[in-house]
Amino acid sequence: MVLRYLVWLAVPLLALLELAAHAYHATRVPQPDQWQEELPAAVQALHHQGDLIVAAPYWSEPNLRFALGDELMPLRDIARPDERGYSRAIEVSVSRERSPQLLKWEVLNETTVGKFHLRVLKNPTPSRVLFDFVDNLNAEHASAALVSAGTPRDCTWDTNAGVSNGALDYGHPTYPKERFRCPASEWNFVGVTVIEDQQYRPKRCIWAPPAGSRGTRVTFSNVPMGNTVRGYSALPFWNEREGKHNTTQIQLTVDGVVVGNTKHADGEGWKEFEFPTTTFSGKRATVQFDVTTVRGAPREYCFYAEAEQ
Amino acid sequence: MKRPQMPKLSEIFSKERLIDGGLLWAIGFGYLVLLLLTARDIGYARDEGFYFSAASSYGKWFNLLFTHPSTAFQRANVDRYWADNHEHPALIKSLFWASNKYLRGLPLIASQGTSYRFPAMALSALCLSCIYAWGRRLGGERDGRILGVIAALSFGFMPQVFHHAHLACFDMPVAAMWFFTTYAYWLCCRNPSFGKALLTAVLYGLLLNTKHNSWILPAALFLHFFLDRLLGLRAVKLTRLGLPLSWLIVPIVGPAVFFSTWPWIWFDTVKRLREYVTFHTQHVYYNMEFLGKTYFEPPMPRLYAWVMTLATVPTITLTLFVIGLFVCVQQGLWPSMLWRLRALKGDLQSFINREHESASASDAEGTSVLTEEQRAVASSCVLWLVCIAASYGPWLMKKTPIFGGTKHWLTAYPFLALIAAFGFVYVIRLVDPLVLSTKWRTASNAVWGGLVVLVPLVIALHAEPWGLAAYVPVVGGAPGAASLGLNRSFWGYATASVAPVLNDEAQKGARVFIHDTAEQSWQMMEKDKILRKDLQPWPQVSGSDWALYHHEQHMGRVEYMTWVDYGTAAPEAIGAYDGVPVVWLYRRPSADAEGNADADGE
């Protein structure tokens, strides 16, 4: 009998509980204008030059970009390859959520601003980046060429090339205004753009697509070398997620010496590579990336690389 | 088969009938008014734009039909006007046109868009009325009204239902037409008559002409009949041929109605029907985020439909559904199944004597241990359950094309709500042994009923105009769903939410990349003065001055295109639901200074 009454009472109690929970969830995350009103000053007060600013949970990042703007959250940071190169980060959290990538970082400081929790985090093992190849893809530090049967044909640096991109959800990433234009079709250029990884998150990288027997070469001169050249290879995940196409390969040559290569198969997403360059450590060298594909169709290859100590 | 007797006038206008009629119309009319009052802020979804365009084209044919009938039937004119959007049948789009032509300007239907949307709203409202009617009928004198009211409102205020009921699309119309057809079929099963069978057949023909979900319904009805017989319920009355009367008429009249109301298939019928079927059985796969992963090819995760139901239907409704299911099984299906098992073993008599002495007795035909009334309720429960199963069934198959989410099984929800209402009635009757006065009992029932309907109502009203991002508290609401990686938008319907920023700040003639919004939907927003007319919808990011971004996980790549093109990653405005960004807007930094964008990108 008691059970009957409990069930009878449980139904309105459940309804009230759901109503209360709805009210809580509807207000636990601030609206975008609250982000804009409450955060800039608080984040500025904590921010040091070179700090990474992240939102937790990740889906709230547009609100944070809206509030802080490009100066505090530049494209370089939001489309970063990973977090290794940052020594500090400011995590702006709602509902006390954490950024999974920064869970092992040391919390230096934690403050609350309205419904936001701001954490200053310290990277326990930051990498020392000597040279970021993506940042230095320009006429001053780099050159590019298409290579057919060992013969290079130079690409020319253009600071006012035609910008184009796709629409809806298809089409190619943006072909940037500043890029090396190559003697081939429009897409066959070398330049910095942003593609999506296997989680559809942004990755800033050097677009260097090979086409069949024709490879793409990107050369950097006077590069300060450390113990490794580390980076990532990828295609826009849209183009590799069906796993139907041929593999691509990137080969690293330093001062004419091949130090390594790695293949990228469809579906591997944002894939890390690392080549030891200890023999060149402490010197300045010419670093050459050669991107090739085994056969057939062109591949929309993009890579990130940095010389690390 | 007995010829039905005409009811007397005093029966028609009895107090009870007037109350029921009043409730039935109050529910439907009230819901319709609520939909109309909340429609304005909901931007036009991608597919609505295509249907506006198709409806307009069909309207030209109707105009021709009214002015030059013989010309209208010529193939050239049929093909000319009915080719648009022929991958979907014509009924609902024809209603969209008629509503726009004849109803625009009536109170609450002032805008172009709302006039197109009105038929879907009206069908949704009528569906609520019919749910009430079926619940009322099965619940009997004592519980019928509360059962009907709870069922109708629980359905109408499911947040996804409430949102889709606003749209000039087919998802709510097909849910409504499915329900009408099933209800008419049920009425014909119980008290067969030629009129009811014909009504069922006509409704099924119209259902065929509404959306392809209709192909599944016959399988559900066959299964119901099979189970009705297997369990000895025998609630479905048969003709001398041993079949339900409607089965003799529907296969002839249904397709005839379908054929006659869709001019596109009047010519090259087989080819065009094959094309229609193929379009849906081999539909292009859409991208759908589920638990943080975007699925773009089959098979969809087996749990997809169930988890999405759990995450989008109010928990109180689902809880009552589980209770209702228990009641259906315990009081109807389980005794019938036991009876059937015993009967199969050949010791039916001992079973009845030993375990069911207090049961109401088997009927004259010895069909079951249940009373006639109980068998009717049990059989209707079976019908509802097979309709639910049929609606979810495709989502358990390996090759079902993915082209949408929760909207594809809305057809299950009226039945789910009816079973939930059974659960509710069961709960309030648990305290029958308590000596409560009628007054107290009525008051407690009203409070209990009010609460179980209030929760969906609050969530549904709060969710607009962000209905597709509405998630219930059990997954943490919209923020929780975003953290879980559940889809929060598709169809680019949220443009209206950032329209004020464009209207206020965009330079004259600015080009706006419209992303997932269809150009026809954009144009409708211009006609309805939601957007300025001088703004130019632009098909790609390059060359645009402003760029919309409607978030879906896989669409991120479009946002990144904008960053590189515009040289900024800071949105100018964000449309957010409960703090969760759904749509945002970028402004090219040079847009104001240079008028239009750099011509490079053109």
HADDOCK unambig.tbl for C-alpha pairs under 7 A between the chains (distance, minus, plus):
assign (segid A and resid 4 and name CA) (segid B and resid 430 and name CA) 5.68 0.50 0.50
assign (segid A and resid 5 and name CA) (segid B and resid 431 and name CA) 6.59 0.50 0.50
assign (segid A and resid 7 and name CA) (segid B and resid 427 and name CA) 6.99 0.50 0.50
assign (segid A and resid 8 and name CA) (segid B and resid 427 and name CA) 5.47 0.50 0.50
assign (segid A and resid 8 and name CA) (segid B and resid 428 and name CA) 6.38 0.50 0.50
assign (segid A and resid 8 and name CA) (segid B and resid 430 and name CA) 6.52 0.50 0.50
assign (segid A and resid 12 and name CA) (segid B and resid 448 and name CA) 5.76 0.50 0.50
assign (segid A and resid 12 and name CA) (segid B and resid 451 and name CA) 6.22 0.50 0.50
assign (segid A and resid 12 and name CA) (segid B and resid 452 and name CA) 6.92 0.50 0.50
assign (segid A and resid 14 and name CA) (segid B and resid 316 and name CA) 6.60 0.50 0.50
assign (segid A and resid 15 and name CA) (segid B and resid 316 and name CA) 5.79 0.50 0.50
assign (segid A and resid 15 and name CA) (segid B and resid 451 and name CA) 6.07 0.50 0.50
assign (segid A and resid 15 and name CA) (segid B and resid 452 and name CA) 5.83 0.50 0.50
assign (segid A and resid 15 and name CA) (segid B and resid 455 and name CA) 6.35 0.50 0.50
assign (segid A and resid 18 and name CA) (segid B and resid 473 and name CA) 6.45 0.50 0.50
assign (segid A and resid 19 and name CA) (segid B and resid 455 and name CA) 5.73 0.50 0.50
assign (segid A and resid 21 and name CA) (segid B and resid 473 and name CA) 5.70 0.50 0.50
assign (segid A and resid 22 and name CA) (segid B and resid 473 and name CA) 5.29 0.50 0.50
assign (segid A and resid 22 and name CA) (segid B and resid 477 and name CA) 6.70 0.50 0.50
assign (segid A and resid 25 and name CA) (segid B and resid 473 and name CA) 6.85 0.50 0.50
assign (segid A and resid 25 and name CA) (segid B and resid 476 and name CA) 6.08 0.50 0.50
assign (segid A and resid 25 and name CA) (segid B and resid 477 and name CA) 5.58 0.50 0.50
assign (segid A and resid 26 and name CA) (segid B and resid 477 and name CA) 6.90 0.50 0.50
assign (segid A and resid 26 and name CA) (segid B and resid 578 and name CA) 5.04 0.50 0.50
assign (segid A and resid 27 and name CA) (segid B and resid 578 and name CA) 6.25 0.50 0.50
assign (segid A and resid 29 and name CA) (segid B and resid 578 and name CA) 6.45 0.50 0.50
assign (segid A and resid 29 and name CA) (segid B and resid 579 and name CA) 4.98 0.50 0.50
assign (segid A and resid 30 and name CA) (segid B and resid 579 and name CA) 5.25 0.50 0.50
assign (segid A and resid 31 and name CA) (segid B and resid 576 and name CA) 6.86 0.50 0.50
assign (segid A and resid 31 and name CA) (segid B and resid 578 and name CA) 6.69 0.50 0.50
assign (segid A and resid 31 and name CA) (segid B and resid 579 and name CA) 4.38 0.50 0.50
assign (segid A and resid 32 and name CA) (segid B and resid 574 and name CA) 6.67 0.50 0.50
assign (segid A and resid 32 and name CA) (segid B and resid 579 and name CA) 6.53 0.50 0.50
assign (segid A and resid 57 and name CA) (segid B and resid 483 and name CA) 6.80 0.50 0.50
assign (segid A and resid 59 and name CA) (segid B and resid 482 and name CA) 6.71 0.50 0.50
assign (segid A and resid 60 and name CA) (segid B and resid 580 and name CA) 6.66 0.50 0.50
assign (segid A and resid 65 and name CA) (segid B and resid 569 and name CA) 6.96 0.50 0.50
assign (segid A and resid 65 and name CA) (segid B and resid 570 and name CA) 5.03 0.50 0.50
assign (segid A and resid 65 and name CA) (segid B and resid 571 and name CA) 6.87 0.50 0.50
assign (segid A and resid 66 and name CA) (segid B and resid 570 and name CA) 5.10 0.50 0.50
assign (segid A and resid 66 and name CA) (segid B and resid 571 and name CA) 5.12 0.50 0.50
assign (segid A and resid 66 and name CA) (segid B and resid 572 and name CA) 6.72 0.50 0.50
assign (segid A and resid 69 and name CA) (segid B and resid 570 and name CA) 5.05 0.50 0.50
assign (segid A and resid 70 and name CA) (segid B and resid 568 and name CA) 6.41 0.50 0.50
assign (segid A and resid 70 and name CA) (segid B and resid 569 and name CA) 6.33 0.50 0.50
assign (segid A and resid 70 and name CA) (segid B and resid 570 and name CA) 5.92 0.50 0.50
assign (segid A and resid 75 and name CA) (segid B and resid 569 and name CA) 6.27 0.50 0.50
assign (segid A and resid 162 and name CA) (segid B and resid 600 and name CA) 4.79 0.50 0.50
assign (segid A and resid 162 and name CA) (segid B and resid 601 and name CA) 5.55 0.50 0.50
assign (segid A and resid 163 and name CA) (segid B and resid 542 and name CA) 6.37 0.50 0.50
assign (segid A and resid 163 and name CA) (segid B and resid 565 and name CA) 6.88 0.50 0.50
assign (segid A and resid 163 and name CA) (segid B and resid 600 and name CA) 6.03 0.50 0.50
assign (segid A and resid 163 and name CA) (segid B and resid 601 and name CA) 4.72 0.50 0.50
assign (segid A and resid 164 and name CA) (segid B and resid 542 and name CA) 5.41 0.50 0.50
assign (segid A and resid 164 and name CA) (segid B and resid 601 and name CA) 5.62 0.50 0.50
assign (segid A and resid 165 and name CA) (segid B and resid 541 and name CA) 6.59 0.50 0.50
assign (segid A and resid 165 and name CA) (segid B and resid 542 and name CA) 6.24 0.50 0.50
assign (segid A and resid 165 and name CA) (segid B and resid 561 and name CA) 6.43 0.50 0.50
assign (segid A and resid 166 and name CA) (segid B and resid 540 and name CA) 6.18 0.50 0.50
assign (segid A and resid 167 and name CA) (segid B and resid 515 and name CA) 6.65 0.50 0.50
assign (segid A and resid 167 and name CA) (segid B and resid 539 and name CA) 6.55 0.50 0.50
assign (segid A and resid 167 and name CA) (segid B and resid 540 and name CA) 4.84 0.50 0.50
assign (segid A and resid 167 and name CA) (segid B and resid 541 and name CA) 6.75 0.50 0.50
assign (segid A and resid 167 and name CA) (segid B and resid 558 and name CA) 6.86 0.50 0.50
assign (segid A and resid 168 and name CA) (segid B and resid 515 and name CA) 5.08 0.50 0.50
assign (segid A and resid 168 and name CA) (segid B and resid 516 and name CA) 5.63 0.50 0.50
assign (segid A and resid 168 and name CA) (segid B and resid 558 and name CA) 6.88 0.50 0.50
assign (segid A and resid 169 and name CA) (segid B and resid 555 and name CA) 5.40 0.50 0.50
assign (segid A and resid 169 and name CA) (segid B and resid 558 and name CA) 6.25 0.50 0.50
assign (segid A and resid 173 and name CA) (segid B and resid 561 and name CA) 5.47 0.50 0.50
assign (segid A and resid 174 and name CA) (segid B and resid 561 and name CA) 4.89 0.50 0.50
assign (segid A and resid 174 and name CA) (segid B and resid 564 and name CA) 6.24 0.50 0.50
assign (segid A and resid 174 and name CA) (segid B and resid 565 and name CA) 6.31 0.50 0.50
assign (segid A and resid 176 and name CA) (segid B and resid 564 and name CA) 6.65 0.50 0.50
assign (segid A and resid 176 and name CA) (segid B and resid 565 and name CA) 6.67 0.50 0.50
assign (segid A and resid 193 and name CA) (segid B and resid 564 and name CA) 6.43 0.50 0.50
assign (segid A and resid 194 and name CA) (segid B and resid 560 and name CA) 5.98 0.50 0.50
assign (segid A and resid 194 and name CA) (segid B and resid 564 and name CA) 6.93 0.50 0.50
assign (segid A and resid 195 and name CA) (segid B and resid 557 and name CA) 6.49 0.50 0.50
assign (segid A and resid 195 and name CA) (segid B and resid 560 and name CA) 6.92 0.50 0.50
assign (segid A and resid 196 and name CA) (segid B and resid 557 and name CA) 5.70 0.50 0.50
assign (segid A and resid 200 and name CA) (segid B and resid 553 and name CA) 6.39 0.50 0.50
assign (segid A and resid 200 and name CA) (segid B and resid 554 and name CA) 5.83 0.50 0.50
assign (segid A and resid 200 and name CA) (segid B and resid 556 and name CA) 6.11 0.50 0.50
assign (segid A and resid 200 and name CA) (segid B and resid 557 and name CA) 6.98 0.50 0.50
assign (segid A and resid 201 and name CA) (segid B and resid 556 and name CA) 6.94 0.50 0.50
assign (segid A and resid 202 and name CA) (segid B and resid 560 and name CA) 6.67 0.50 0.50
